Amino acid sequence: MPTPGPAEPARPAGSSPLARAERFVWLSPRVLEQRRFAYHFLGGGAEAVETALTAYLGTDGGYGHALDPDLRGPVSQPPHAVHALRVLDGIGRCGGQRVERLCRYLTSVSTPDGALPVCHPSPHGYPAAPWVPSADDPRGALLTTGPVVGLLHRNEVWHAWLFRATDFCWAAVAALAEGGAAMRPYEVAAAVAFLDGVPDRARAEAAAERLGRRVREERLIVPSPVPEPAGDRPEAPGPDEPLQVHDIARTPGSPARRWFTDAEVERSLDALVAAQQEDGGWPPHRRAWTPGATLEWRSVATVEALLTLRAYGRRI
């Protein structure tokens, strides 16, 4: 008599958002998002996610190979590190030798002020989205440094690189909150990612309050008045498109959640539910510039949308 194999994980039934999303995920090209979906929603293992993520790992400890789909080619870049840390944080594996090597990579590509550039001037010639900056002497950016520092602190990672990078983030967040820097939606999201994880909670709450006041005054994050049907959504103009409440306050525990009323949060979540497309996937936050990147971003957006809806207690 054959030995029975392991029990198959419970599958979402019917035409629920989760069941529709599962069909899309298995049709999508990236094994990484398939493994993430299985881990978060089907009882899959963390080891399988780590194995899939390893395919993007470079010899320098950083990540490349279009882990962030807007940057093609094998070269390690800071946006790939942001994505890798989000994946590892989600499966409870953000630590150990893998992250130690990543911190050494971050040290090697940091700017003189101890921060990360949006894009390091590594060997040119690999395709990238038209909005990705290319400079031989790039500046440190909150856009990449904030999420990386926040995720490392959130997971109690201690490394020498973090000291100056954390100081950079505090200064950058203060400049945003006090009007000393132009405010763009994705920089606000990066600031919140930093504040979500930094260990000085009292300081983080105070900084979030100041930042939220400016966000409200400038109406930078405007809650959707009604859910938009997925087919009626305009094409995203690029990475600085307006963001919704749920893009900024990804979980109810985020200090950014207090920037918005309960009604605004619920409308934003309604819009997120309505944005699921006919094939079960969610649209990306990026203008289409190459078919492969668009489909890969849709895979990422689908997993992130489901995680956000679940975090807020929505039935999926």
C-alpha positions as CSV (number, residue, x, y, z in Angstrom):
1,M,0.0,0.0,0.0
2,P,1.6,3.4,-1.0
3,T,2.5,5.7,1.8
4,P,0.2,8.7,1.8
5,G,1.9,12.1,1.0
6,P,1.5,15.2,3.0
7,A,-2.0,16.7,3.2
8,E,-2.7,19.3,0.6
9,P,-3.3,22.7,2.2
10,A,-6.8,24.1,2.4
11,R,-7.8,25.9,-0.7
12,P,-10.0,29.0,-0.9
13,A,-13.4,28.1,-2.3
14,G,-15.9,29.6,-4.7
15,S,-15.5,33.1,-6.2
16,S,-14.2,34.9,-3.2
17,P,-11.4,37.5,-3.8
18,L,-8.9,35.0,-2.4
19,A,-10.0,32.2,-4.7
20,R,-9.9,34.5,-7.7
21,A,-6.5,35.8,-6.7
22,E,-5.2,32.3,-6.3
23,R,-6.0,31.5,-10.0
24,F,-4.2,34.6,-11.0
25,V,-1.1,33.8,-8.9
26,W,-0.7,30.4,-10.4
27,L,-0.9,32.0,-13.9
28,S,1.7,34.6,-13.0
29,P,5.3,34.2,-14.0
30,R,7.1,34.6,-10.6
31,V,7.6,31.6,-8.4
32,L,8.4,34.0,-5.5
33,E,4.9,35.4,-5.4
34,Q,3.5,31.9,-5.8
35,R,5.5,30.8,-2.7
36,R,4.5,34.0,-0.8
37,F,0.8,33.4,-1.6
38,A,1.1,29.7,-0.5
39,Y,2.8,30.8,2.8
40,H,0.4,33.5,3.7
41,F,-2.9,32.0,2.6
42,L,-2.5,28.2,2.0
43,G,-0.3,27.2,5.0
44,G,2.9,26.8,2.9
45,G,6.3,26.8,4.5
46,A,8.7,29.7,5.0
47,E,11.6,27.7,3.6
48,A,10.1,27.6,0.2
49,V,9.8,31.4,0.1
50,E,13.4,31.7,1.2
51,T,14.5,29.3,-1.5
52,A,12.6,31.3,-4.2
53,L,14.1,34.6,-2.9
54,T,17.7,33.1,-3.1
55,A,17.4,33.0,-6.9
56,Y,17.7,36.8,-6.8
57,L,20.7,36.9,-4.5
58,G,24.0,38.3,-5.8
59,T,27.5,37.3,-4.8
60,D,27.9,40.7,-3.0
61,G,25.1,40.0,-0.6
62,G,22.6,42.3,-2.3
63,Y,19.7,41.4,-4.6
64,G,19.2,41.8,-8.4
65,H,17.7,40.0,-11.3
66,A,14.6,42.2,-11.4
67,L,13.4,41.4,-7.8
68,D,12.1,45.0,-8.1
69,P,10.6,44.6,-11.6
70,D,11.5,48.2,-12.6
71,L,15.2,47.3,-12.5
72,R,16.2,44.5,-14.9
73,G,19.5,42.7,-15.1
74,P,21.6,40.9,-12.5
75,V,23.1,43.9,-10.7
76,S,22.3,44.4,-7.0
77,Q,20.5,47.7,-6.3
78,P,18.9,49.2,-3.2
79,P,15.3,48.9,-4.4
80,H,15.8,45.1,-4.6
81,A,17.0,45.2,-1.0
82,V,13.7,46.9,0.0
83,H,11.7,44.2,-1.7
84,A,13.8,41.3,-0.2
85,L,13.5,42.6,3.3
86,R,9.7,42.9,3.0
87,V,9.6,39.3,1.9
88,L,11.8,38.1,4.7
89,D,9.9,40.2,7.3
90,G,6.6,38.7,6.1
91,I,7.8,35.2,6.8
92,G,9.7,35.9,10.0
93,R,13.1,35.2,8.5
94,C,14.6,38.8,8.6
95,G,17.8,38.0,10.4
96,G,20.8,35.7,10.4
97,Q,23.7,35.4,8.0
98,R,21.6,36.4,5.0
99,V,20.7,39.8,6.5
100,E,24.3,40.3,7.8
101,R,25.6,39.9,4.3
102,L,22.9,42.3,3.0
103,C,24.0,44.9,5.6
104,R,27.6,44.6,4.3
105,Y,26.3,45.2,0.8
106,L,24.3,48.3,2.0
107,T,27.4,49.7,3.6
108,S,29.3,49.3,0.3
109,V,26.8,51.3,-1.7
110,S,25.9,54.0,0.8
111,T,26.4,57.7,0.0
112,P,28.7,59.9,2.1
113,D,25.9,60.7,4.4
114,G,25.4,57.0,5.3
115,A,22.1,56.6,3.3
116,L,21.1,54.6,0.3
117,P,20.7,56.1,-3.2
118,V,17.6,55.2,-5.2
119,C,19.9,53.6,-7.7
120,H,23.6,52.9,-7.4
121,P,25.8,53.8,-10.4
122,S,26.8,50.2,-11.0
123,P,27.6,49.0,-14.5
124,H,25.2,50.6,-17.0
125,G,23.5,49.0,-19.9
126,Y,20.8,47.0,-18.2
127,P,17.2,48.0,-18.9
128,A,15.3,50.1,-16.3
129,A,12.0,51.9,-16.1
130,P,12.2,55.5,-17.5
131,W,11.6,57.0,-14.1
132,V,14.5,55.3,-12.4
133,P,17.2,58.0,-11.8
134,S,20.6,57.4,-13.2
135,A,23.5,59.5,-11.8
136,D,27.2,58.9,-11.4
137,D,27.2,60.6,-8.0
138,P,23.7,59.9,-6.5
139,R,22.4,61.4,-3.3
140,G,21.0,59.5,-0.3
141,A,17.3,59.0,-0.6
142,L,14.5,58.4,2.0
143,L,12.7,56.4,-0.7
144,T,15.1,53.4,-0.3
145,T,16.7,54.2,3.1
146,G,13.5,54.6,5.1
147,P,11.9,51.2,4.3
148,V,15.3,49.3,4.7
149,V,16.1,50.9,8.1
150,G,12.5,50.5,9.4
151,L,12.4,46.8,8.5
152,L,15.8,46.1,10.0
153,H,14.8,47.8,13.2
154,R,11.5,46.1,13.3
155,N,13.3,42.8,13.3
156,E,15.8,43.9,15.9
157,V,18.8,43.7,13.5
158,W,21.8,45.6,14.8
159,H,24.6,46.5,12.4
160,A,27.0,49.4,12.3
161,W,25.4,50.6,9.0
162,L,22.2,51.4,10.8
163,F,23.5,54.2,13.0
164,R,24.1,56.9,10.4
165,A,21.3,55.6,8.2
166,T,18.9,56.0,11.1
167,D,20.0,59.6,11.7
168,F,19.6,60.3,8.0
169,C,16.0,59.0,8.1
170,W,15.1,61.1,11.2
171,A,16.4,64.2,9.5
172,A,14.6,63.4,6.2
173,V,11.3,62.8,8.0
174,A,11.6,66.0,9.9
175,A,12.3,67.9,6.7
176,L,9.1,66.5,5.2
177,A,7.0,67.2,8.2
178,E,8.3,70.8,8.6
179,G,8.0,71.8,4.9
180,G,11.8,71.8,4.3
181,A,11.5,69.3,1.5
182,A,9.0,68.7,-1.4
183,M,6.5,66.1,-0.4
184,R,5.8,63.3,-2.8
185,P,3.4,60.3,-2.1
186,Y,6.1,57.6,-2.3
187,E,8.4,59.6,0.0
188,V,5.6,59.8,2.6
189,A,5.1,56.0,2.3
190,A,8.9,55.5,2.8
191,A,8.8,57.8,5.9
192,V,5.9,55.8,7.3
193,A,7.8,52.5,6.7
194,F,10.7,54.0,8.7
195,L,8.4,55.2,11.5
196,D,6.6,51.8,11.6
197,G,9.8,50.0,12.6
198,V,12.1,52.4,14.4
199,P,12.5,51.4,18.1
200,D,12.1,54.9,19.6
201,R,8.3,54.8,19.6
202,A,7.7,58.0,21.4
203,R,9.8,59.9,18.9
204,A,8.2,58.0,16.0
205,E,4.7,58.9,17.2
206,A,5.5,62.6,17.5
207,A,7.1,62.6,14.1
208,A,4.2,60.8,12.6
209,E,1.8,63.3,14.0
210,R,3.7,66.3,12.5
211,L,4.0,64.5,9.2
212,G,0.3,63.6,9.1
213,R,-0.7,67.2,9.7
214,R,1.2,68.3,6.6
215,V,-0.2,65.4,4.6
216,R,-3.7,66.5,5.5
217,E,-3.0,70.1,4.9
218,E,-1.7,69.5,1.4
219,R,-4.3,66.8,0.7
220,L,-1.5,64.6,-0.6
221,I,-3.4,61.4,0.3
222,V,-7.0,62.0,-0.8
223,P,-9.3,59.2,0.3
224,S,-11.4,57.8,-2.6
225,P,-15.0,59.1,-2.4
226,V,-16.4,55.9,-4.0
227,P,-14.8,52.6,-5.0
228,E,-13.7,52.7,-8.6
229,P,-14.5,49.6,-10.8
230,A,-11.3,47.9,-11.8
231,G,-12.0,48.5,-15.5
232,D,-12.5,52.2,-15.1
233,R,-9.2,52.9,-13.4
234,P,-7.0,55.4,-15.4
235,E,-3.5,54.2,-16.3
236,A,-1.0,55.1,-13.6
237,P,1.1,58.0,-14.7
238,G,4.2,56.6,-13.0
239,P,5.7,55.9,-9.6
240,D,4.5,59.2,-8.2
241,E,0.8,58.6,-8.8
242,P,-1.5,59.6,-5.9
243,L,-1.7,56.9,-3.2
244,Q,-4.7,55.7,-1.3
245,V,-5.0,55.5,2.5
246,H,-4.3,51.8,2.5
247,D,-1.0,52.4,0.6
248,I,0.3,54.6,3.4
249,A,-1.2,52.9,6.5
250,R,-0.7,49.2,5.5
251,T,-1.8,47.9,8.9
252,P,-4.2,49.2,11.6
253,G,-1.1,49.5,14.0
254,S,0.7,52.0,11.8
255,P,1.0,55.5,13.3
256,A,-0.2,56.7,9.9
257,R,-3.6,55.1,10.5
258,R,-4.5,57.9,12.9
259,W,-4.2,60.4,10.0
260,F,-7.5,59.2,8.7
261,T,-11.0,58.8,9.9
262,D,-12.7,55.3,10.1
263,A,-14.9,56.3,7.2
264,E,-11.9,57.3,5.1
265,V,-10.1,54.0,5.9
266,E,-13.2,52.0,5.0
267,R,-13.7,53.8,1.7
268,S,-10.1,53.1,0.8
269,L,-10.4,49.4,1.6
270,D,-13.6,49.4,-0.5
271,A,-11.7,50.9,-3.4
272,L,-9.0,48.2,-2.9
273,V,-11.6,45.4,-3.1
274,A,-13.2,47.0,-6.2
275,A,-9.8,47.2,-7.9
276,Q,-9.4,43.5,-8.2
277,Q,-9.5,42.8,-11.9
278,E,-11.4,40.2,-13.9
279,D,-8.6,37.7,-13.9
280,G,-8.2,37.9,-10.1
281,G,-5.1,40.0,-10.0
282,W,-4.7,43.6,-8.8
283,P,-3.3,46.4,-11.0
284,P,0.2,47.6,-10.3
285,H,1.2,51.1,-9.0
286,R,3.3,51.6,-12.1
287,R,2.7,52.8,-15.6
288,A,3.3,50.0,-18.1
289,W,6.8,50.3,-19.7
290,T,7.5,46.6,-20.5
291,P,5.0,43.7,-20.4
292,G,7.2,41.5,-18.2
293,A,7.6,44.2,-15.5
294,T,3.8,45.0,-15.6
295,L,2.9,41.3,-15.0
296,E,5.5,40.9,-12.3
297,W,4.2,44.1,-10.5
298,R,0.7,42.7,-10.7
299,S,1.9,39.6,-8.9
300,V,3.4,41.7,-6.2
301,A,0.4,44.0,-6.0
302,T,-2.0,41.0,-5.6
303,V,-0.2,39.5,-2.7
304,E,0.2,42.9,-1.0
305,A,-3.5,43.7,-1.5
306,L,-4.6,40.5,0.1
307,L,-2.3,41.1,3.1
308,T,-3.6,44.6,3.6
309,L,-7.2,43.4,3.4
310,R,-6.6,40.7,5.9
311,A,-4.7,43.0,8.3
312,Y,-7.8,45.2,8.5
313,G,-10.1,42.3,9.1
314,R,-11.7,42.3,5.7
315,R,-13.1,38.9,4.6
316,I,-11.2,37.6,1.6
